[in-house]
Amino acid sequence: MEKAAPAGPKIVEIDLHKLTLPELSHQKQQFDQELSYLQDSIHTLKVIQSKFQESRKSVEKAQKYSAGQKLLVPLTGSMYVDGEIAETDSFIINVGTGYYIRKNAEGAKDYFQRRLTYLIQQIETLQALGNEKSRIKDAIVGVMQTKIQALAQQAKAKEES
């Protein structure tokens, strides 16, 4: 029995030289929008990455405290309340959409490291995709410039004749 081809985006090759200037302009705009979206996505993932790195470091810092030690707990970026360490090896981690899990220090560090590894892979994938789209956009711009120069030469030739 034959296996069906995996479902996914179909790759269509287009000869850029056969497209008109308005078609090339439209393709360039589309790639500009896609590149902007990819850059925004990469930026968002990097912000999340820094939060996971900060959380991992916080677990390491918390292990240096002892039970009963007093500290300031941030409520906002500039407002704190007095707090007291209850346990130094038990953490409650927000895993998203209102769900929390309890982990010991090693489990928490492992969780954050796995999330960081995943985010790094996603960022690298998006950067590679962005590089490819940028390369294609540059090719489109090159063809557009060639066509514009050809039109300018034709217009100049008509003026001279």
N, C-alpha and C positions, 0 to 999 in steps of 0.2 A: 504494500500500500504506500502511495506517495505522500510525503509530508507537504502540507501547505506552506507557502512562503510566509515568513513572519510578517505580521501586520506592522506597518510603520509608514513614515513619510516616504513618498516616492521621489526619487531624485530625477529631475528633468534637466537635461543639458540644453542650454540655449546658446546659439551662435550670436554673440553680442553684435557682430558686424551686420547682421540682418535686421536688427531693430532700428526703428526710427529714433530721432532725437527725443521726441516726447516720451516714447516707450522707455528709452534709456534713463531719462530724467525720473520717470515714475519708479523704475527699478532702483535707482540711486536713493530716492526718498524712502523707499521701503527698507533698504538696507540701513539707512541712517536711523530710522525708527527702531529697527531690530537691534542695532548696535547700542542705541541709547537704553533700550530695555535691558539688554544684557549687562551694560555698565551699572545700571541701577540695581539689578539683581546681585551682581558681584559685590557692590557696596553694602547692600543689606546683609549678605552672607558674612562679610568681613566684620560688620558690627556685631552680629550674633557670635561670630568666632571670638571676638574680644571679650564678650560677656562670659562665654564658657571658659576662656582662659582665666578671667578674673575669678570666676567661681571656683575653679580648680585651685588657684592660689589661696583663696579664702579658706578652703578646707585645710590646706597645709598650715596656714597661719593659726587656724582654730585649734589644731592639734597641739600647739605650743602652750595654750592656756590650760588652766587646771579648773576642775569643777568648783563652782562657787565664786570664781573670780569675776569681778565687776568690770563692765565695759560699756561703751556707748553703742547703741544700736541705731543705724540710720533709718529714718522713716522717709526722708526725701534727700535730695542732694545737699541740703543745708539745715536739716532738722534731725535731731537725735533724741533718744530717750535712754535713761539708765536701764541697763540690763545685767543679767547674771548668767554665767555659763552653767547650764544644768549638766550637760554631758559633753565630752570632747570627742567622742567616737560615734556619735549618732547624728545624722543629718537628714533633714527633710528637703527633698529636691522637687522643684516644680518641673514636671515633664511636659507641660503644655495643656491647654484647654481645661484648666481647673483641676488637673490630676497631679497628685503628689506621691512620691515614694520615699520610704525611709531606707537609708543606706548607712553602713558604717563608713569610716574614713576611706579605706581602700576601695570599697565599692563605689563611693561617690567620685573619687579621683578617676577610677576606671570608667565610670559613666561619662564624665566630662571629656576624658581622653578619646573615647569612642566617638562622641559627638564631634569633637574637634577633627578627628581623622576623616569622618564623613564629610564635614564642611569643607575641608581642604580639598578632598576629591571633587566635590561639586564645584568649587571655585576654579580648580584647574580645568575641569570639563568646560565650564562656561568661558574661561579665558581662551581655550583652544578654539571653541566655536566662534568667539568674537574675533580672533585672529583670522580665521578662515573667511568670515563674513567681511572683514575689513579688506582682506586681499581681493575678494570678489568685487567689492565696491570700488577699490582702486582700479581694477580692470575696467569696470564700467566707465569710470571717469576718464580713463585713458582713451577708450573708444569714443566717448563723447567729444573729447578734445580733438581727436583725429578727424571726426566728422565735421566739427565746427571749422577746423582749418581747411578742410576740403571745400566746404561751402564758401568760405571767405575767398579762397583761390578762384573758385568758379565765378563769384561775383566780380572779382578783380579782373578776371579774363573777359567777362562781358563788358565791363566798363572800358577796357582798352580796345575792344573791337568795335 
